[in-house]
Amino acid sequence: MTDTRPSLYMDIDGVLLANEANLAPGAAELIKYAADNFTVYWLTTHCMNGDPAHAIDYVQRASREDLRPYL
């Protein structure tokens, strides 16, 4: 089955993170909504060689909630 959801390109700095230690207001809700409704791609320098692991860790460290299932 082909995923027909629209694509969404997500940035981290200044979008999901207010600074290196804090999520931007509403970021957790945006992450969950995006994961449920879009095919999400990282548009960030935090992905190294196409591997999203660093980007996921970078966002997750700013949240007390486990967002990994959505990231």
N, CA, C, O and CB atoms as a CASP TS submission, in Angstrom:
PFRMAT TS
TARGET T0000
AUTHOR 0000-0000-0000
METHOD Language model
MODEL 1
PARENT N/A
ATOM      1  N   MET     1       0.842  -1.177   0.000  1.00  0.00           N
ATOM      2  CA  MET     1       0.000   0.000   0.000  1.00  0.00           C
ATOM      3  C   MET     1       0.895   1.251   0.000  1.00  0.00           C
ATOM      4  O   MET     1       1.842   1.333   0.782  1.00  0.00           O
ATOM      5  CB  MET     1      -0.962  -0.008   1.228  1.00  0.00           C
ATOM      6  N   THR     2       0.607   2.194  -0.848  1.00  0.00           N
ATOM      7  CA  THR     2       1.371   3.419  -0.970  1.00  0.00           C
ATOM      8  C   THR     2       0.875   4.462   0.019  1.00  0.00           C
ATOM      9  O   THR     2      -0.330   4.646   0.190  1.00  0.00           O
ATOM     10  CB  THR     2       1.294   3.955  -2.392  1.00  0.00           C
ATOM     11  N   ASP     3       1.807   5.139   0.666  1.00  0.00           N
ATOM     12  CA  ASP     3       1.459   6.215   1.592  1.00  0.00           C
ATOM     13  C   ASP     3       1.066   7.438   0.764  1.00  0.00           C
ATOM     14  O   ASP     3       1.888   7.969   0.018  1.00  0.00           O
ATOM     15  CB  ASP     3       2.652   6.546   2.567  1.00  0.00           C
ATOM     16  N   THR     4      -0.165   7.881   0.887  1.00  0.00           N
ATOM     17  CA  THR     4      -0.648   9.030   0.111  1.00  0.00           C
ATOM     18  C   THR     4      -0.727  10.311   0.942  1.00  0.00           C
ATOM     19  O   THR     4      -1.259  11.324   0.490  1.00  0.00           O
ATOM     20  CB  THR     4      -2.015   8.720  -0.471  1.00  0.00           C
ATOM     21  N   ARG     5      -0.194  10.251   2.152  1.00  0.00           N
ATOM     22  CA  ARG     5      -0.210  11.457   2.984  1.00  0.00           C
ATOM     23  C   ARG     5       0.718  12.503   2.371  1.00  0.00           C
ATOM     24  O   ARG     5       1.705  12.153   1.725  1.00  0.00           O
ATOM     25  CB  ARG     5       0.218  11.133   4.449  1.00  0.00           C
ATOM     26  N   PRO     6       0.409  13.778   2.569  1.00  0.00           N
ATOM     27  CA  PRO     6       1.307  14.818   2.055  1.00  0.00           C
ATOM     28  C   PRO     6       2.649  14.789   2.788  1.00  0.00           C
ATOM     29  O   PRO     6       2.738  14.333   3.928  1.00  0.00           O
ATOM     30  CB  PRO     6       0.656  16.210   2.196  1.00  0.00           C
ATOM     31  N   SER     7       3.672  15.276   2.124  1.00  0.00           N
ATOM     32  CA  SER     7       5.013  15.357   2.717  1.00  0.00           C
ATOM     33  C   SER     7       5.134  16.620   3.550  1.00  0.00           C
ATOM     34  O   SER     7       4.547  17.653   3.229  1.00  0.00           O
ATOM     35  CB  SER     7       6.105  15.329   1.623  1.00  0.00           C
ATOM     36  N   LEU     8       5.904  16.521   4.622  1.00  0.00           N
ATOM     37  CA  LEU     8       6.211  17.660   5.472  1.00  0.00           C
ATOM     38  C   LEU     8       7.695  17.605   5.784  1.00  0.00           C
ATOM     39  O   LEU     8       8.200  16.584   6.251  1.00  0.00           O
ATOM     40  CB  LEU     8       5.349  17.656   6.782  1.00  0.00           C
ATOM     41  N   TYR     9       8.394  18.701   5.528  1.00  0.00           N
ATOM     42  CA  TYR     9       9.822  18.804   5.805  1.00  0.00           C
ATOM     43  C   TYR     9       9.988  19.597   7.088  1.00  0.00           C
ATOM     44  O   TYR     9       9.603  20.764   7.158  1.00  0.00           O
ATOM     45  CB  TYR     9      10.595  19.476   4.618  1.00  0.00           C
ATOM     46  N   MET    10      10.566  18.959   8.110  1.00  0.00           N
ATOM     47  CA  MET    10      10.629  19.512   9.456  1.00  0.00           C
ATOM     48  C   MET    10      12.048  19.944   9.803  1.00  0.00           C
ATOM     49  O   MET    10      12.998  19.179   9.642  1.00  0.00           O
ATOM     50  CB  MET    10      10.124  18.491  10.474  1.00  0.00           C
ATOM     51  N   ASP    11      12.180  21.165  10.277  1.00  0.00           N
ATOM     52  CA  ASP    11      13.454  21.677  10.766  1.00  0.00           C
ATOM     53  C   ASP    11      13.459  21.580  12.293  1.00  0.00           C
ATOM     54  O   ASP    11      12.409  21.422  12.916  1.00  0.00           O
ATOM     55  CB  ASP    11      13.691  23.152  10.292  1.00  0.00           C
ATOM     56  N   ILE    12      14.628  21.675  12.878  1.00  0.00           N
ATOM     57  CA  ILE    12      14.751  21.563  14.327  1.00  0.00           C
ATOM     58  C   ILE    12      15.014  22.920  14.968  1.00  0.00           C
ATOM     59  O   ILE    12      14.199  23.406  15.753  1.00  0.00           O
ATOM     60  CB  ILE    12      15.867  20.590  14.690  1.00  0.00           C
ATOM     61  N   ASP    13      16.137  23.527  14.641  1.00  0.00           N
ATOM     62  CA  ASP    13      16.541  24.780  15.288  1.00  0.00           C
ATOM     63  C   ASP    13      15.605  25.920  14.928  1.00  0.00           C
ATOM     64  O   ASP    13      15.423  26.242  13.755  1.00  0.00           O
ATOM     65  CB  ASP    13      17.969  25.144  14.898  1.00  0.00           C
ATOM     66  N   GLY    14      15.012  26.529  15.955  1.00  0.00           N
ATOM     67  CA  GLY    14      14.104  27.640  15.741  1.00  0.00           C
ATOM     68  C   GLY    14      12.700  27.229  15.357  1.00  0.00           C
ATOM     69  O   GLY    14      11.813  28.077  15.257  1.00  0.00           O
ATOM     70  N   VAL    15      12.482  25.947  15.142  1.00  0.00           N
ATOM     71  CA  VAL    15      11.138  25.448  14.818  1.00  0.00           C
ATOM     72  C   VAL    15      10.666  24.540  15.950  1.00  0.00           C
ATOM     73  O   VAL    15       9.708  24.868  16.651  1.00  0.00           O
ATOM     74  CB  VAL    15      11.130  24.680  13.448  1.00  0.00           C
ATOM     75  N   LEU    16      11.332  23.404  16.132  1.00  0.00           N
ATOM     76  CA  LEU    16      10.971  22.500  17.221  1.00  0.00           C
ATOM     77  C   LEU    16      11.648  22.874  18.531  1.00  0.00           C
ATOM     78  O   LEU    16      11.098  22.644  19.608  1.00  0.00           O
ATOM     79  CB  LEU    16      11.328  21.079  16.854  1.00  0.00           C
ATOM     80  N   LEU    17      12.835  23.450  18.439  1.00  0.00           N
ATOM     81  CA  LEU    17      13.553  23.837  19.644  1.00  0.00           C
ATOM     82  C   LEU    17      13.618  25.354  19.766  1.00  0.00           C
ATOM     83  O   LEU    17      13.962  26.055  18.814  1.00  0.00           O
ATOM     84  CB  LEU    17      14.964  23.242  19.641  1.00  0.00           C
ATOM     85  N   ALA    18      13.280  25.847  20.957  1.00  0.00           N
ATOM     86  CA  ALA    18      13.432  27.275  21.242  1.00  0.00           C
ATOM     87  C   ALA    18      14.907  27.591  21.439  1.00  0.00           C
ATOM     88  O   ALA    18      15.391  28.653  21.047  1.00  0.00           O
ATOM     89  CB  ALA    18      12.609  27.687  22.498  1.00  0.00           C
ATOM     90  N   ASN    19      15.607  26.652  22.052  1.00  0.00           N
ATOM     91  CA  ASN    19      17.065  26.717  22.225  1.00  0.00           C
ATOM     92  C   ASN    19      17.536  25.286  22.434  1.00  0.00           C
ATOM     93  O   ASN    19      16.728  24.360  22.359  1.00  0.00           O
ATOM     94  CB  ASN    19      17.486  27.658  23.445  1.00  0.00           C
ATOM     95  N   GLU    20      18.800  25.087  22.690  1.00  0.00           N
ATOM     96  CA  GLU    20      19.325  23.722  22.768  1.00  0.00           C
ATOM     97  C   GLU    20      18.737  22.888  23.903  1.00  0.00           C
ATOM     98  O   GLU    20      18.822  21.660  23.874  1.00  0.00           O
ATOM     99  CB  GLU    20      20.804  23.771  22.922  1.00  0.00           C
ATOM    100  N   ALA    21      18.148  23.534  24.891  1.00  0.00           N
ATOM    101  CA  ALA    21      17.651  22.802  26.054  1.00  0.00           C
ATOM    102  C   ALA    21      16.136  22.754  26.163  1.00  0.00           C
ATOM    103  O   ALA    21      15.611  22.057  27.031  1.00  0.00           O
ATOM    104  CB  ALA    21      18.202  23.409  27.289  1.00  0.00           C
ATOM    105  N   ASN    22      15.407  23.484  25.296  1.00  0.00           N
ATOM    106  CA  ASN    22      13.961  23.583  25.457  1.00  0.00           C
ATOM    107  C   ASN    22      13.221  23.448  24.130  1.00  0.00           C
ATOM    108  O   ASN    22      13.606  24.025  23.113  1.00  0.00           O
ATOM    109  CB  ASN    22      13.604  24.900  26.109  1.00  0.00           C
ATOM    110  N   LEU    23      12.147  22.668  24.179  1.00  0.00           N
ATOM    111  CA  LEU    23      11.256  22.613  23.028  1.00  0.00           C
ATOM    112  C   LEU    23      10.553  23.953  22.874  1.00  0.00           C
ATOM    113  O   LEU    23      10.299  24.644  23.861  1.00  0.00           O
ATOM    114  CB  LEU    23      10.225  21.466  23.176  1.00  0.00           C
ATOM    115  N   ALA    24      10.249  24.310  21.668  1.00  0.00           N
ATOM    116  CA  ALA    24       9.436  25.501  21.424  1.00  0.00           C
ATOM    117  C   ALA    24       8.015  25.223  21.925  1.00  0.00           C
ATOM    118  O   ALA    24       7.591  24.068  21.948  1.00  0.00           O
ATOM    119  CB  ALA    24       9.436  25.888  19.898  1.00  0.00           C
ATOM    120  N   PRO    25       7.277  26.255  22.322  1.00  0.00           N
ATOM    121  CA  PRO    25       5.893  26.050  22.760  1.00  0.00           C
ATOM    122  C   PRO    25       5.092  25.359  21.658  1.00  0.00           C
ATOM    123  O   PRO    25       5.107  25.786  20.504  1.00  0.00           O
ATOM    124  CB  PRO    25       5.232  27.399  23.142  1.00  0.00           C
ATOM    125  N   GLY    26       4.400  24.297  22.027  1.00  0.00           N
ATOM    126  CA  GLY    26       3.566  23.558  21.086  1.00  0.00           C
ATOM    127  C   GLY    26       4.314  22.544  20.235  1.00  0.00           C
ATOM    128  O   GLY    26       3.700  21.864  19.413  1.00  0.00           O
ATOM    129  N   ALA    27       5.622  22.428  20.412  1.00  0.00           N
ATOM    130  CA  ALA    27       6.416  21.532  19.568  1.00  0.00           C
ATOM    131  C   ALA    27       6.035  20.064  19.743  1.00  0.00           C
ATOM    132  O   ALA    27       5.953  19.332  18.756  1.00  0.00           O
ATOM    133  CB  ALA    27       7.886  21.711  19.873  1.00  0.00           C
ATOM    134  N   ALA    28       5.803  19.624  20.966  1.00  0.00           N
ATOM    135  CA  ALA    28       5.437  18.220  21.185  1.00  0.00           C
ATOM    136  C   ALA    28       4.135  17.887  20.459  1.00  0.00           C
ATOM    137  O   ALA    28       4.019  16.834  19.833  1.00  0.00           O
ATOM    138  CB  ALA    28       5.296  17.923  22.696  1.00  0.00           C
ATOM    139  N   GLU    29       3.171  18.778  20.544  1.00  0.00           N
ATOM    140  CA  GLU    29       1.895  18.559  19.869  1.00  0.00           C
ATOM    141  C   GLU    29       2.075  18.571  18.347  1.00  0.00           C
ATOM    142  O   GLU    29       1.464  17.770  17.641  1.00  0.00           O
ATOM    143  CB  GLU    29       0.873  19.630  20.295  1.00  0.00           C
ATOM    144  N   LEU    30       2.912  19.479  17.849  1.00  0.00           N
ATOM    145  CA  LEU    30       3.193  19.541  16.420  1.00  0.00           C
ATOM    146  C   LEU    30       3.858  18.256  15.939  1.00  0.00           C
ATOM    147  O   LEU    30       3.494  17.726  14.889  1.00  0.00           O
ATOM    148  CB  LEU    30       4.081  20.746  16.103  1.00  0.00           C
ATOM    149  N   ILE    31       4.818  17.755  16.690  1.00  0.00           N
ATOM    150  CA  ILE    31       5.508  16.518  16.329  1.00  0.00           C
ATOM    151  C   ILE    31       4.518  15.363  16.217  1.00  0.00           C
ATOM    152  O   ILE    31       4.551  14.607  15.246  1.00  0.00           O
ATOM    153  CB  ILE    31       6.597  16.186  17.363  1.00  0.00           C
ATOM    154  N   LYS    32       3.648  15.227  17.195  1.00  0.00           N
ATOM    155  CA  LYS    32       2.657  14.145  17.191  1.00  0.00           C
ATOM    156  C   LYS    32       1.683  14.292  16.025  1.00  0.00           C
ATOM    157  O   LYS    32       1.387  13.320  15.331  1.00  0.00           O
ATOM    158  CB  LYS    32       1.886  14.121  18.519  1.00  0.00           C
ATOM    159  N   TYR    33       1.190  15.502  15.814  1.00  0.00           N
ATOM    160  CA  TYR    33       0.258  15.756  14.716  1.00  0.00           C
ATOM    161  C   TYR    33       0.915  15.467  13.368  1.00  0.00           C
ATOM    162  O   TYR    33       0.320  14.834  12.497  1.00  0.00           O
ATOM    163  CB  TYR    33      -0.242  17.209  14.762  1.00  0.00           C
ATOM    164  N   ALA    34       2.135  15.936  13.215  1.00  0.00           N
ATOM    165  CA  ALA    34       2.853  15.730  11.953  1.00  0.00           C
ATOM    166  C   ALA    34       3.060  14.243  11.692  1.00  0.00           C
ATOM    167  O   ALA    34       2.846  13.776  10.573  1.00  0.00           O
ATOM    168  CB  ALA    34       4.210  16.460  11.975  1.00  0.00           C
ATOM    169  N   ALA    35       3.475  13.497  12.711  1.00  0.00           N
ATOM    170  CA  ALA    35       3.721  12.064  12.540  1.00  0.00           C
ATOM    171  C   ALA    35       2.452  11.312  12.165  1.00  0.00           C
ATOM    172  O   ALA    35       2.503  10.347  11.401  1.00  0.00           O
ATOM    173  CB  ALA    35       4.309  11.477  13.814  1.00  0.00           C
ATOM    174  N   ASP    36       1.318  11.745  12.695  1.00  0.00           N
ATOM    175  CA  ASP    36       0.045  11.083  12.416  1.00  0.00           C
ATOM    176  C   ASP    36      -0.566  11.458  11.064  1.00  0.00           C
ATOM    177  O   ASP    36      -1.371  10.701  10.521  1.00  0.00           O
ATOM    178  CB  ASP    36      -0.930  11.406  13.501  1.00  0.00           C
ATOM    179  N   ASN    37      -0.194  12.610  10.521  1.00  0.00           N
ATOM    180  CA  ASN    37      -0.901  13.122   9.352  1.00  0.00           C
ATOM    181  C   ASN    37      -0.050  13.376   8.112  1.00  0.00           C
ATOM    182  O   ASN    37      -0.592  13.695   7.055  1.00  0.00           O
ATOM    183  CB  ASN    37      -1.566  14.367   9.717  1.00  0.00           C
ATOM    184  N   PHE    38       1.256  13.242   8.218  1.00  0.00           N
ATOM    185  CA  PHE    38       2.156  13.532   7.105  1.00  0.00           C
ATOM    186  C   PHE    38       3.241  12.468   6.997  1.00  0.00           C
ATOM    187  O   PHE    38       3.501  11.735   7.951  1.00  0.00           O
ATOM    188  CB  PHE    38       2.788  14.919   7.272  1.00  0.00           C
ATOM    189  N   THR    39       3.856  12.391   5.857  1.00  0.00           N
ATOM    190  CA  THR    39       5.113  11.682   5.704  1.00  0.00           C
ATOM    191  C   THR    39       6.176  12.727   5.986  1.00  0.00           C
ATOM    192  O   THR    39       6.376  13.647   5.193  1.00  0.00           O
ATOM    193  CB  THR    39       5.277  11.016   4.261  1.00  0.00           C
ATOM    194  N   VAL    40       6.857  12.586   7.116  1.00  0.00           N
ATOM    195  CA  VAL    40       7.753  13.634   7.603  1.00  0.00           C
ATOM    196  C   VAL    40       9.197  13.322   7.208  1.00  0.00           C
ATOM    197  O   VAL    40       9.670  12.191   7.321  1.00  0.00           O
ATOM    198  CB  VAL    40       7.634  13.782   9.140  1.00  0.00           C
ATOM    199  N   TYR    41       9.869  14.358   6.744  1.00  0.00           N
ATOM    200  CA  TYR    41      11.291  14.288   6.406  1.00  0.00           C
ATOM    201  C   TYR    41      12.013  15.364   7.192  1.00  0.00           C
ATOM    202  O   TYR    41      11.500  16.470   7.363  1.00  0.00           O
ATOM    203  CB  TYR    41      11.529  14.459   4.868  1.00  0.00           C
ATOM    204  N   TRP    42      13.209  15.035   7.669  1.00  0.00           N
ATOM    205  CA  TRP    42      14.026  16.025   8.361  1.00  0.00           C
ATOM    206  C   TRP    42      14.665  16.955   7.347  1.00  0.00           C
ATOM    207  O   TRP    42      15.246  16.506   6.359  1.00  0.00           O
ATOM    208  CB  TRP    42      15.104  15.344   9.229  1.00  0.00           C
ATOM    209  N   LEU    43      14.557  18.227   7.590  1.00  0.00           N
ATOM    210  CA  LEU    43      15.223  19.266   6.796  1.00  0.00           C
ATOM    211  C   LEU    43      16.136  20.008   7.773  1.00  0.00           C
ATOM    212  O   LEU    43      15.828  21.113   8.220  1.00  0.00           O
ATOM    213  CB  LEU    43      14.173  20.257   6.081  1.00  0.00           C
ATOM    214  N   THR    44      17.260  19.375   8.091  1.00  0.00           N
ATOM    215  CA  THR    44      18.121  19.890   9.148  1.00  0.00           C
ATOM    216  C   THR    44      19.555  19.422   8.970  1.00  0.00           C
ATOM    217  O   THR    44      19.808  18.378   8.368  1.00  0.00           O
ATOM    218  CB  THR    44      17.600  19.464  10.510  1.00  0.00           C
ATOM    219  N   THR    45      20.465  20.180   9.485  1.00  0.00           N
ATOM    220  CA  THR    45      21.874  19.779   9.472  1.00  0.00           C
ATOM    221  C   THR    45      22.174  18.748  10.553  1.00  0.00           C
ATOM    222  O   THR    45      23.295  18.246  10.628  1.00  0.00           O
ATOM    223  CB  THR    45      22.773  20.998   9.656  1.00  0.00           C
ATOM    224  N   HIS    46      21.203  18.426  11.382  1.00  0.00           N
ATOM    225  CA  HIS    46      21.413  17.462  12.461  1.00  0.00           C
ATOM    226  C   HIS    46      21.301  16.018  12.003  1.00  0.00           C
ATOM    227  O   HIS    46      21.561  15.108  12.791  1.00  0.00           O
ATOM    228  CB  HIS    46      20.428  17.710  13.563  1.00  0.00           C
ATOM    229  N   CYS    47      20.924  15.781  10.765  1.00  0.00           N
ATOM    230  CA  CYS    47      20.962  14.430  10.198  1.00  0.00           C
ATOM    231  C   CYS    47      22.328  14.247   9.563  1.00  0.00           C
ATOM    232  O   CYS    47      22.743  15.040   8.717  1.00  0.00           O
ATOM    233  CB  CYS    47      19.804  14.199   9.147  1.00  0.00           C
ATOM    234  N   MET    48      23.004  13.228   9.965  1.00  0.00           N
ATOM    235  CA  MET    48      24.345  12.971   9.463  1.00  0.00           C
ATOM    236  C   MET    48      24.314  11.820   8.458  1.00  0.00           C
ATOM    237  O   MET    48      23.944  10.698   8.804  1.00  0.00           O
ATOM    238  CB  MET    48      25.309  12.653  10.624  1.00  0.00           C
ATOM    239  N   ASN    49      24.701  12.097   7.230  1.00  0.00           N
ATOM    240  CA  ASN    49      24.773  11.077   6.180  1.00  0.00           C
ATOM    241  C   ASN    49      23.453  10.327   6.006  1.00  0.00           C
ATOM    242  O   ASN    49      23.446   9.124   5.746  1.00  0.00           O
ATOM    243  CB  ASN    49      25.883  10.087   6.494  1.00  0.00           C
ATOM    244  N   GLY    50      22.348  11.037   6.149  1.00  0.00           N
ATOM    245  CA  GLY    50      21.036  10.424   5.976  1.00  0.00           C
ATOM    246  C   GLY    50      20.547   9.646   7.181  1.00  0.00           C
ATOM    247  O   GLY    50      19.471   9.050   7.127  1.00  0.00           O
ATOM    248  N   ASP    51      21.298   9.635   8.259  1.00  0.00           N
ATOM    249  CA  ASP    51      20.917   8.917   9.475  1.00  0.00           C
ATOM    250  C   ASP    51      20.232   9.887  10.435  1.00  0.00           C
ATOM    251  O   ASP    51      20.856  10.855  10.870  1.00  0.00           O
ATOM    252  CB  ASP    51      22.160   8.257  10.148  1.00  0.00           C
ATOM    253  N   PRO    52      18.966   9.650  10.775  1.00  0.00           N
ATOM    254  CA  PRO    52      18.234  10.582  11.633  1.00  0.00           C
ATOM    255  C   PRO    52      18.518  10.421  13.135  1.00  0.00           C
ATOM    256  O   PRO    52      17.964  11.173  13.937  1.00  0.00           O
ATOM    257  CB  PRO    52      16.769  10.416  11.395  1.00  0.00           C
ATOM    258  N   ALA    53      19.353   9.476  13.531  1.00  0.00           N
ATOM    259  CA  ALA    53      19.558   9.182  14.960  1.00  0.00           C
ATOM    260  C   ALA    53      20.006  10.416  15.747  1.00  0.00           C
ATOM    261  O   ALA    53      19.483  10.671  16.832  1.00  0.00           O
ATOM    262  CB  ALA    53      20.595   8.069  15.122  1.00  0.00           C
ATOM    263  N   HIS    54      20.946  11.173  15.230  1.00  0.00           N
ATOM    264  CA  HIS    54      21.420  12.361  15.950  1.00  0.00           C
ATOM    265  C   HIS    54      20.300  13.399  16.074  1.00  0.00           C
ATOM    266  O   HIS    54      20.144  14.010  17.131  1.00  0.00           O
ATOM    267  CB  HIS    54      22.643  12.979  15.228  1.00  0.00           C
ATOM    268  N   ALA    55      19.529  13.602  15.018  1.00  0.00           N
ATOM    269  CA  ALA    55      18.422  14.563  15.051  1.00  0.00           C
ATOM    270  C   ALA    55      17.389  14.153  16.100  1.00  0.00           C
ATOM    271  O   ALA    55      16.890  14.998  16.844  1.00  0.00           O
ATOM    272  CB  ALA    55      17.758  14.673  13.661  1.00  0.00           C
ATOM    273  N   ILE    56      17.074  12.888  16.160  1.00  0.00           N
ATOM    274  CA  ILE    56      16.106  12.387  17.139  1.00  0.00           C
ATOM    275  C   ILE    56      16.623  12.602  18.557  1.00  0.00           C
ATOM    276  O   ILE    56      15.889  13.085  19.419  1.00  0.00           O
ATOM    277  CB  ILE    56      15.813  10.891  16.900  1.00  0.00           C
ATOM    278  N   ASP    57      17.869  12.249  18.797  1.00  0.00           N
ATOM    279  CA  ASP    57      18.459  12.453  20.126  1.00  0.00           C
ATOM    280  C   ASP    57      18.502  13.933  20.499  1.00  0.00           C
ATOM    281  O   ASP    57      18.260  14.298  21.649  1.00  0.00           O
ATOM    282  CB  ASP    57      19.873  11.864  20.176  1.00  0.00           C
ATOM    283  N   TYR    58      18.808  14.769  19.530  1.00  0.00           N
ATOM    284  CA  TYR    58      18.926  16.211  19.758  1.00  0.00           C
ATOM    285  C   TYR    58      17.585  16.821  20.187  1.00  0.00           C
ATOM    286  O   TYR    58      17.543  17.664  21.083  1.00  0.00           O
ATOM    287  CB  TYR    58      19.439  16.908  18.488  1.00  0.00           C
ATOM    288  N   VAL    59      16.506  16.398  19.553  1.00  0.00           N
ATOM    289  CA  VAL    59      15.169  16.889  19.926  1.00  0.00           C
ATOM    290  C   VAL    59      14.727  16.260  21.243  1.00  0.00           C
ATOM    291  O   VAL    59      14.207  16.953  22.118  1.00  0.00           O
ATOM    292  CB  VAL    59      14.135  16.579  18.809  1.00  0.00           C
ATOM    293  N   GLN    60      14.928  14.953  21.389  1.00  0.00           N
ATOM    294  CA  GLN    60      14.449  14.244  22.568  1.00  0.00           C
ATOM    295  C   GLN    60      15.069  14.768  23.851  1.00  0.00           C
ATOM    296  O   GLN    60      14.398  14.786  24.883  1.00  0.00           O
ATOM    297  CB  GLN    60      14.730  12.774  22.435  1.00  0.00           C
ATOM    298  N   ARG    61      16.317  15.192  23.825  1.00  0.00           N
ATOM    299  CA  ARG    61      16.963  15.657  25.057  1.00  0.00           C
ATOM    300  C   ARG    61      16.323  16.923  25.619  1.00  0.00           C
ATOM    301  O   ARG    61      16.548  17.260  26.781  1.00  0.00           O
ATOM    302  CB  ARG    61      18.432  15.907  24.803  1.00  0.00           C
ATOM    303  N   ALA    62      15.531  17.628  24.816  1.00  0.00           N
ATOM    304  CA  ALA    62      14.870  18.853  25.258  1.00  0.00           C
ATOM    305  C   ALA    62      13.458  18.594  25.787  1.00  0.00           C
ATOM    306  O   ALA    62      12.749  19.527  26.162  1.00  0.00           O
ATOM    307  CB  ALA    62      14.814  19.851  24.115  1.00  0.00           C
ATOM    308  N   SER    63      13.058  17.322  25.814  1.00  0.00           N
ATOM    309  CA  SER    63      11.687  16.993  26.234  1.00  0.00           C
ATOM    310  C   SER    63      11.689  16.007  27.390  1.00  0.00           C
ATOM    311  O   SER    63      12.488  15.071  27.424  1.00  0.00           O
ATOM    312  CB  SER    63      10.887  16.416  25.059  1.00  0.00           C
ATOM    313  N   ARG    64      10.796  16.227  28.322  1.00  0.00           N
ATOM    314  CA  ARG    64      10.601  15.264  29.415  1.00  0.00           C
ATOM    315  C   ARG    64       9.720  14.110  28.955  1.00  0.00           C
ATOM    316  O   ARG    64       9.769  13.017  29.519  1.00  0.00           O
ATOM    317  CB  ARG    64       9.974  15.954  30.647  1.00  0.00           C
ATOM    318  N   GLU    65       8.924  14.357  27.937  1.00  0.00           N
ATOM    319  CA  GLU    65       8.033  13.353  27.366  1.00  0.00           C
ATOM    320  C   GLU    65       8.796  12.539  26.325  1.00  0.00           C
ATOM    321  O   GLU    65       9.614  13.091  25.588  1.00  0.00           O
ATOM    322  CB  GLU    65       6.777  14.017  26.735  1.00  0.00           C
ATOM    323  N   ASP    66       8.540  11.239  26.257  1.00  0.00           N
ATOM    324  CA  ASP    66       9.206  10.409  25.249  1.00  0.00           C
ATOM    325  C   ASP    66       8.552  10.626  23.892  1.00  0.00           C
ATOM    326  O   ASP    66       7.457  10.129  23.630  1.00  0.00           O
ATOM    327  CB  ASP    66       9.155   8.909  25.643  1.00  0.00           C
ATOM    328  N   LEU    67       9.227  11.366  23.046  1.00  0.00           N
ATOM    329  CA  LEU    67       8.712  11.671  21.707  1.00  0.00           C
ATOM    330  C   LEU    67       9.301  10.740  20.642  1.00  0.00           C
ATOM    331  O   LEU    67       8.964  10.860  19.464  1.00  0.00           O
ATOM    332  CB  LEU    67       9.017  13.128  21.347  1.00  0.00           C
ATOM    333  N   ARG    68      10.172   9.821  21.045  1.00  0.00           N
ATOM    334  CA  ARG    68      10.840   8.958  20.073  1.00  0.00           C
ATOM    335  C   ARG    68       9.878   8.209  19.157  1.00  0.00           C
ATOM    336  O   ARG    68      10.177   8.078  17.970  1.00  0.00           O
ATOM    337  CB  ARG    68      11.704   7.972  20.792  1.00  0.00           C
ATOM    338  N   PRO    69       8.749   7.713  19.635  1.00  0.00           N
ATOM    339  CA  PRO    69       7.851   7.020  18.715  1.00  0.00           C
ATOM    340  C   PRO    69       7.348   7.912  17.564  1.00  0.00           C
ATOM    341  O   PRO    69       6.997   7.408  16.498  1.00  0.00           O
ATOM    342  CB  PRO    69       6.671   6.476  19.484  1.00  0.00           C
ATOM    343  N   TYR    70       7.314   9.194  17.777  1.00  0.00           N
ATOM    344  CA  TYR    70       6.841  10.134  16.765  1.00  0.00           C
ATOM    345  C   TYR    70       7.991  10.683  15.925  1.00  0.00           C
ATOM    346  O   TYR    70       7.795  11.077  14.776  1.00  0.00           O
ATOM    347  CB  TYR    70       6.086  11.282  17.426  1.00  0.00           C
ATOM    348  N   LEU    71       9.180  10.707  16.501  1.00  0.00           N
ATOM    349  CA  LEU    71      10.326  11.262  15.795  1.00  0.00           C
ATOM    350  C   LEU    71      10.887  10.233  14.833  1.00  0.00           C
ATOM    351  O   LEU    71      11.864  10.507  14.137  1.00  0.00           O
ATOM    352  CB  LEU    71      11.408  11.722  16.783  1.00  0.00           C
TER
END
